[in-house]
Amino acid sequence: MGNEKYLLTAHLMRRAGFGATRLELSKLAEEEYENIVEGLLSPTAPKAIEDALVRRYHPDQSVTHD
């Protein structure tokens, strides 16, 4: 059953248009299929990027930059 679920998860990720590594597929295959689909349809918001990190690599995006 594990291999079947892995293959089903790989198929879902291909059809959804996302590439997934073998490690990512293995982790996803441990979840319920419905939860995987729900996660694809309603993703959680990404963590905010710290301002200092943005300023370091993109000084033009700095609020204090003239």
C-alpha positions as a printed Julia matrix, in Angstrom:
66×3 Matrix{Float64}:
  0.0    0.0     0.0
  2.89   2.4     0.72
  4.15   2.28   -2.87
  0.63   2.8    -4.23
  0.14   5.87   -2.03
  3.57   7.21   -3.07
  2.66   6.8    -6.75
 -0.74   8.42   -6.21
  0.9   11.37   -4.46
  3.48  11.7    -7.25
  0.67  11.69   -9.82
 -1.23  14.38   -7.88
  1.83  16.62   -7.68
  2.53  16.23  -11.4
 -1.08  16.97  -12.34
 -1.16  19.98  -10.02
  1.9   21.35  -11.81
  4.35  21.1    -8.92
  7.64  19.32   -9.07
  8.45  17.34   -5.97
 11.63  15.57   -4.95
 11.56  11.98   -3.77
 12.03  13.15   -0.2
  9.12  15.59   -0.49
  6.94  12.86   -2.01
  7.85  10.45    0.78
  6.85  13.02    3.41
  3.63  13.91    1.58
  2.7   10.24    1.11
  2.56   9.88    4.9
 -0.36  12.34    5.01
 -3.97  11.64    4.13
 -4.74  12.26    0.45
 -7.5   14.72    1.29
 -5.12  16.76    3.46
 -2.58  16.94    0.63
 -5.25  18.23   -1.76
 -6.51  20.72    0.83
 -2.95  21.97    1.37
 -2.56  22.54   -2.36
 -5.88  24.36   -2.65
 -5.54  26.43    0.53
 -1.85  26.93    1.3
 -0.78  28.58    4.53
  0.74  32.04    4.34
  4.54  32.06    4.1
  6.53  33.44    7.0
  7.37  37.12    6.66
 10.87  38.04    5.57
 12.78  40.16    8.04
 13.33  43.76    6.95
 17.08  43.54    7.6
 17.39  40.65    5.17
 15.47  42.52    2.49
 17.6   45.63    2.98
 20.81  43.63    2.76
 20.08  42.18   -0.67
 17.68  44.82   -2.03
 18.67  48.23   -0.65
 16.31  49.93   -3.09
 13.39  48.3    -1.2
 14.44  49.89    2.07
 11.99  52.32    3.63
 14.85  54.58    4.77
 16.6   54.58    1.4
 16.42  57.85   -0.53
